[in-house]
Amino acid sequence: MSSAPESTANVSVPIRRVVLVAATAALGGFLFGFDTAVINGAVSAIQQEFELGDAALGFAVSSALIGCAIGAWFAGRIADRYGRIRVMVIAAILFVVSAVGCGLAIGVYDLSFWRIVGGLGVGAASVIAPAYIAEVSPPAHRGRLGSLQQLAIVTGIFVALLTAAVIVAIAGSSTTEWLLGLQAWRWMFLAEIVPAVVYGLLALTIPESPRFLVARGELKRAREVLTRYVGGDIEKTTTDIIKTVEGKSDRPRFSILRGGKFGLLPIVWIGIGLSVLQQFTGINVIFYYSSTLWQAVGFTEQDSLTITVITSVTNIVTTIVAIMLIDKVGRKPLLLVGAIGQFACLLVLAIVFATATVVDGSPVLEGAAGPIALVAANLYVVFFGVSWGPVVWVMLGEMFSNKIRALALSVAAAAQWGANFVISTTFPALASVGLGLAYGVYTFFAFVAIFFVLRFIKETKGRTLESMTD
C-alpha cells in the first residue's frame, strides 16, 4: 500500500473492541497466576505424599520458576521472529502438558519436571502479554489495558486458590482420594487444562501485533490492525514505527541490548530493577506459602485456605482500583505510594513475628498479634495490588523502544522469575530460623524500592511507544 486514504487520519477506535483483544492476550496472565498459585493448596499434601524436608519442599514449590526464567528469556526472540500469536499458542500447549503431568506425578522429581514445563509457559506468557497489549492499545488507554494483565494474573491466583478450597471442602482434605481414585491435590493441577485450552483457541482469533508486522515488512496488514485497534493518525504512526524498527534483524540478538557503563543499556537495567524489586518484597511468599503459614500460627487447613482466598480477592479489588487510576495519576506516583505502604506493612509483620512466642519451633501469635498480622498482610497486598503488581507489567510493556521491546522485556522478565525463585526457595529456610528474619529481609528491599523509584523511574503516561528511547 503506497499511501493511506485521508479517512485513515485520526481514526477513532471503539474501546470495547480493543478491550476484547487485550483481554484475550491477558488470558495468558490468568494461566500465569493459576499455574504459579495452584501449588499453594497442595503444598502440605505434597510434603506428606513424598515425605519431603524443607529444602526439597522449597524446590518442589519453586521449580516452576526455573522454567519461568527460561521461558521468559527465549520468548522475546521467538516473538520477534515468528510473531506474538504463535508464542501464545505455544504457551497454551505447555500449560496443558504441565497440568496433566503434575496431576499424574508419581514422585517429587517428575512433579518438579512438569512444574518446570508449566513454568516455560508462564515465562512466555509473562513476556508476550504486556508486549502485545502495549502494541495494540491506543496511548490514552494503554495503562488501563496493560493493567488487564495483572488483573488476569490475580484472578488466576484467586481461581486457583478457590479451586483448592472447594476441592478440599468437598473431598475432606487435600490428601483424600477423590474422583477417579486420584487424591484431591492432584485435581487442583488437572483443573488447569480447561483455561489452557480456551487460551490457545482464543489466541488464534486475535490479530498479530502491528509493530511485528511492520518489522516484517507487512505494511498493509499493519495499517489494517492500527486502523481497527489503535486509531489516531495511522499513516504517521506507521511511519514512526518504521523509523524505530530500522536495522532490526529477522534473527533478533541480545547484542542490541548492550551499551552503557555496565554492559547493558541503562533502560534495560531499570527494567531489571523494577522486576527484581517487585519480587524481593516477598509478594509471592503470600501466594505460595500463605495457607501453610497461617496453619503454622494456629489456623486450621480449611480456615487457612479461606484466608488465602480472601487475600486474593483483596488483590483483585486493588488491581481494579489501579486500572481506574493508572492513566490518570500516572505510573511513578503509584509505584512510590506502593513502595512506602509495603515497607510499613512488612515492618509491622517483621516486628510481630520477631516478638512472637515460639512453641515447638513455630511462632504462636497471641492476643492482638494474630489480627494485627492478618491486617498487615492484607494491607500489604492492597499496596502491592494498587501499584507494583500492575504498574511494573505496564511499564515493562511500554518503557522500551520498538527495536528492543521484546528482547528487553525477556531479560527483565527472566530477572523477575530468577528473583522469584530466590525468594520462594529461601523462604522455608529463612522461616525455619524465624519469620521475623524473613519479613525483615523483605522490609529492607521495600525500603530500597522507595529510593529506586525516586531516582530512576520516569513517567510514561500518555507517551506513544515510538517516543520511547533506548
C-alpha positions, 0 to 999 in steps of 0.5 A: 500500500503506497499511501493511506486514504485521508479517512485513515487520519485520526481514526477513532477506535471503539474501546470495547473492541480493543478491550476484547483483544487485550483481554484475550492476550491477558488470558495468558496472565490468568494461566500465569497466576493459576499455574504459579498459585495452584501449588499453594493448596497442595503444598502440605499434601505434597510434603506428606505424599513424598515425605519431603524436608524443607529444602526439597519442599522449597524446590518442589514449590519453586521449580516452576520458576526455573522454567519461568526464567527460561521461558521468559528469556527465549520468548522475546526472540521467538516473538520477534521472529515468528510473531506474538500469536504463535508464542501464545499458542505455544504457551497454551500447549505447555500449560496443558502438558504441565497440568496433566503431568503434575496431576499424574506425578508419581514422585517429587522429581517428575512433579518438579519436571512438569512444574518446570514445563508449566513454568516455560509457559508462564515465562512466555506468557509473562513476556508476550502479554504486556508486549502485545497489549502495549502494541495494540492499545491506543496511548490514552488507554494503554495503562488501563489495558496493560493493567488487564494483565495483572488483573488476569494474573490475580484472578488466576491466583484467586481461581486457583486458590478457590479451586483448592478450597472447594476441592478440599471442602468437598473431598475432606482434605487435600490428601483424600482420594477423590474422583477417579481414585486420584487424591484431591491435590492432584485435581487442583493441577488437572483443573488447569487444562480447561483455561489452557485450552480456551487460551490457545483457541482464543489466541488464534482469533486475535490479530498479530501485533502491528509493530511485528508486522511492520518489522516484517515488512507487512505494511498493509496488514499493519495499517489494517490492525492500527486502523481497527485497534489503535486509531489516531493518525495511522499513516504517521504512526506507521511511519514512526514505527518504521523509523524505530524498527530500522536495522532490526534483524529477522534473527533478533540478538541480545547484542542490541541490548548492550551499551552503557557503563555496565554492559547493558543499556541503562533502560534495560537495567531499570527494567531489571530493577523494577522486576527484581524489586517487585519480587524481593518484597516477598509478594509471592511468599503470600501466594505460595506459602500463605495457607501453610503459614497461617496453619503454622500460627494456629489456623486450621487447613480449611480456615487457612485456605479461606484466608488465602482466598480472601487475600486474593480477592483483596488483590483483585479489588486493588488491581481494579482500583489501579486500572481506574487510576493508572492513566490518570495519576500516572505510573511513578506516583503509584509505584512510590505510594506502593513502595512506602505502604509495603515497607510499613506493612512488612515492618509491622509483620517483621516486628510481630513475628520477631516478638512472637512466642515460639512453641515447638519451633513455630511462632504462636501469635497471641492476643492482638498479634494474630489480627494485627498480622492478618491486617498487615498482610492484607494491607500489604497486598492492597499496596502491592495490588494498587501499584507494583503488581500492575504498574511494573507489567505496564511499564515493562510493556511500554518503557522500551523502544520498538527495536528492543521491546521484546528482547528487553522485556525477556531479560527483565522478565527472566530477572523477575522469575530468577528473583522469584525463585530466590525468594520462594526457595529461601523462604522455608529456610529463612522461616525455619530460623524465624519469620521475623528474619524473613519479613525483615529481609523483605522490609529492607528491599521495600525500603530500597524500592522507595529510593529506586523509584525516586531516582530512576523511574520516569513517567510514561503516561500518555507517551506513544511507544515510538517516543520511547528511547533506548 
